[in-house]
Amino acid sequence: MQSQKFTLMLDSVRRLMRGGSTARALNVLRKGRPADVAQVLHELTDLDRKAVFAALSRSDTKLAAESLSELSLEEGVELLKTLEPERIAEVLQELPSDDATLFIAELPEDLRERLLDLMRIEASAEVQELLSFAEGTAGRIMTPDVFALKEDLTVAEAIAAIQDASRDVELVYYLYIVDDRNHLVGVSSLRQLLLVPPTTPLKKIMSTDVISVRTDTDQEEVAQIVARYDLLGVPVVDEENKLAGIITVDDVLDVIREEATEDIYALAGVRSEDSVLGPPLRSVRLRLPWLLVNLGTAVLAASVVHAFEATIEKVVVLAALQSIVAGMGGNAAAQTLAVIVRGLALGEVTWENGRRVLYKEVLVGVINGLANGLVAAAIVWIWFGFSSKMILIGAIIAAALVINLIIAAVAGTVIPLTFKRLNADPALASTVFVTTCTDVGGFLSFLGLATLLLRFLI
């Protein structure tokens, strides 16, 4: 039912925009939820998307802001850049400060300063505070408007304070309790408040075992903590344990999506700034460097094959089979890499347990290598005949597959672990380096073994 309503909305907006009826298209959008409006904007052509958002920002700033927050960061920034600074400021100050900060941080520095001057003083001050924290930290993504109760309040006073709290304050999930100097000292819940006498002091019912993060904690670690302890929100404190803000589960979901996108892109040697809707020249600029690196590694693999030209000339069938070993190594490495990068992202794989993980992956490589080697040897015998020469070539390809799948296991484990140890993104183009290892290792093991046994193959 909901999908039918969205399809009808999208078709109506497209038809109205083709007829030049922007005002009527906006009337259709106002009947939808911000998430639906954002999806409609995503589905429109580039020209219509910009026209609709510009008109929406003038006629319904609140809906424009709410829809903007539902778009990807890249799409949102591209739309904001089409507006005048005054209009951008009006839209951004309708957003929560943490969302506004995400967009402002992606805009050019001169425009960023202009926007901070144009925004309301309170909104501008909050954004500037969040911008003072490093990108990718808890401080940058937290909401500073966190509701807190003083520890010397009674339950009745706490309930009254909750009733008087502003709707704009992040409240709901947990009740954080602070002392007179705003140090985070405890946490409670609405349920606890309702189950005790109204005269009970908060300090008697609060839990002092508070799970919190510091403002400089990496956002990926924040996501791991929220997932590990099944939290709906986590308080953020400064170096003195003073309550600075809160990160809610919706913020964490955004982090998980962002980190997952970065990892997927990095595994392919693509920067996260690249997007399907971005300018072609920017995509070229972001992709070309790693493609050139990949070209260099491909040349390295080709040079290995070139070194064995004499062997290939004498046993031509090797040319047809060599890609099997390299290709299978690449596939096995991709599997290992996916498991290791995910384990690093979730904190399951560390430098300390890396040796145990490596042993396990090598064992998997040996077993898979033996299984695939036997199948590959059988294929060679069926394909080229069951002669003494082909029996030996089948044995060579089987041995080479075992060797290359071990190389795939080692490279797929050690390379991302090394990146992590160097405080770099473990997914950062690991595929390029790992594939190089398996290509070179595959050709070298297969053609090298064939060269050693060449006198039996002629």
Secondary structure, 3 states (H helix, E strand, C coil): CHHHHHHHHHHHHHHHHHCCCHHHHHHHHCCCCHHHHHHHHHHCCHHHHHHHHHHHHHHCHHHHHHHHHHCCHHHHHHHHCCCCHHHHHHHHCCCCHHHHHHHHHCCCHHHHHHHHHHCCHHHHHHHHHHHCCCCCEHHHHCECCECEEECCCEHHHHHHHHHHCCCCCECCCCEEEECCCCEEEEEECHHHHHCCCCCCEHHHHCECCCCCEECCCEHHHHHHHHHHCCCCEEEEECCCCEEEEEEEHHHHHHHHHHHHHHHHHHHCCCCCCCCCCCCHHHHHHHHHHHHHHHHHHHHHHHHHHHHCHHHHHHCCHHHHHHHHHHHHHHHHHHHHHHHHHHHHHHCCCCCCCHHHHHHHHHHHHHHHHHHHHHHHHHHHHHHHCCCHHHHHHHHHHHHHHHHHHHHHHHHHHHHHHHHHHCCCCCCCCHHHHHHHHHHHHHHHHHHHHHHHCHHHHC
